[in-house]
């Protein structure tokens, strides 16, 4: 009797969370983050964090990350899957990144002289939000006028990525 195999798409919410958010086996997540961001050091350990974005006030907006974690070097990773077209997705990813940036600041007499850890937003998108570009991989970095790095963003367009895989996941 031939064994039947089941296929669960990574583009489904269930498939995405099964593969990327398995706290008992983080090898695929660590390898994927390493390949996509091209960090200089290997990611040895991942710690998952609460994925709620708590509003700062009653009139503020909250949200929920698909996945948020940190590695042993204190790099922060927000991983998002968005299959439907979302007109202002870049603004939403900045909202997530800057909320994480705010959460990292210490309350009280914080002098801003301690460097904050890097924040990476990794977005797997089903639709191209940059129609003028033929690329499926975009790496962007926010900086202030004095070139201090703010959160970085990696955007992968899944239909193009699947058709033309160029990143090695190990």
N, C-alpha and C positions, 0 to 999 in steps of 0.2 A: 504494500500500500504506500503510495507516494504521500510524503508529508506536505501539508499545505502551509504556505508562508503568508503571513499577513504583512501588509505595508501600511504604515501610518505616516502621512505626510508631515514633514517638519513645518509646513506652512499652516497646519491646523494648530489651534491653541493647545489641544491635548498633546499632539506630537512635539510641539515646541517645548512645552513644559516638561514632558517626559524625558526628553533628551538633554535640555539645557539646565533644568532646575532640579535634578536628582541630587539631593544632598548626600546620599550614600555613595555616589560614584560621580565625581566631578571631572574625570579625565577628559571627556569630550568638551565640556565647557572650557576647561583650562587650555586645552589644545586649540580650540577655536578662537578664544580670546588672544592667545599668543600669536596665531597666524594672522588674524585680522588686524590687530594693532601693531604687530611686529615689534614687540617689546624686546629690549636688549637682554633681559634675564628671563629664564623660564619661570612660569607660574607653578609653584609647588603646592600651594594650599589656597583654598577659596573658603570664605565664610559668608554665608547668606545673611542678609539683613532684612528687616521689616520693609515690605514694599509699599507701605502707605505714605503718601505725601500729606501731612497734616496741615490744614490751613492755619495761617498765622493769626487770623481774626475771624469773626463771624461773617465778614464780607469778603474774605479771601477765598481763593480757589484751592482745592485739594486735588488729589489724584491717586493713582496707583501705578507703580512701575510693573512691567511684566516680570522683571527680575533685577535685583540689585545685590551686589556682593563686593567684597574687598579681598585683595590677596595679601600675602605675607609682607609685601613692601608698602602696604596701605594704599595701593591704587584702588580707586573706586570705579566700579563698572555698573552701568545701567544698560540692560539689554532689553530692547523693545522689538516686537513683531507687529507690523501694521500692514495688513493685506489690502484693505480698501483704500481708495484714494483719499487723502486727508490734505486739503488745500494748504493749510498752514502748519504742516508737520514740523518744519524747521523751528518755528516759534514754540511749538509744544516741546520739542526736545531741549530747547534753551530753557524753557520753564522748569523741566525736570532737572536739568543740570544745575541751574542756579538755586533751586530749592535744596539740592544736595549740598551745594557750596555753602548756603546759609546754615544748614544743619551741622556742618563741620566747624563753624565758628564757635568759639567758646563764649559762654555768657560771662558777664562781669567785665573786669578791666582788661580786655583783650587788646593788645597793642598792634596786631597785624604784622608783627615782625617774625613770627614763626611761619615757615612756608606751609601752605595747605597741600595736602596730597592731591595728585592728579585725579581728575574725574573724566571718565570716558563714557560716551553714549554710543552704543552699538545698535544700529537700527537695521533690521531686516525688513525691507519694504516690498510689497507686491506690485506697486506702481511706481514708475519713474517720476520723481517730483522735480527733476531738472531736465525738461524735455529738450533743451538746447544741447545737452551733453549725451554722447554715445557711450560713456563709461558706465560700468555697473558698480564701481568702487570709488567712493569719495571719502577723503580724510580731510577734515577741516579743524582748525584750531581758533578759538576765540582769544584775542589778546587785547590788552588795554594799550593806551598810547605809548607807554614806556616798555612795551613788549613783554609784560608779565603774562605768562600763560594762564588762561582760564580754561574751563572745560573743553575737552576735545570731542569730536564727533566722527564716527565712522558710519557711513550709510552704504548698504548693499542692496541693490535692486534684484530681488530673487529671480524673476523670470530670466533676466540676462545672466545672472550668476550661474544658474543651473545649466543654461545652454552653453556657456563658455567658462567653465571653471578654470581659474588661473591661480588660486591660492591653495597652497599645500596645507592640509590639516594634519600633517604628521606622517 
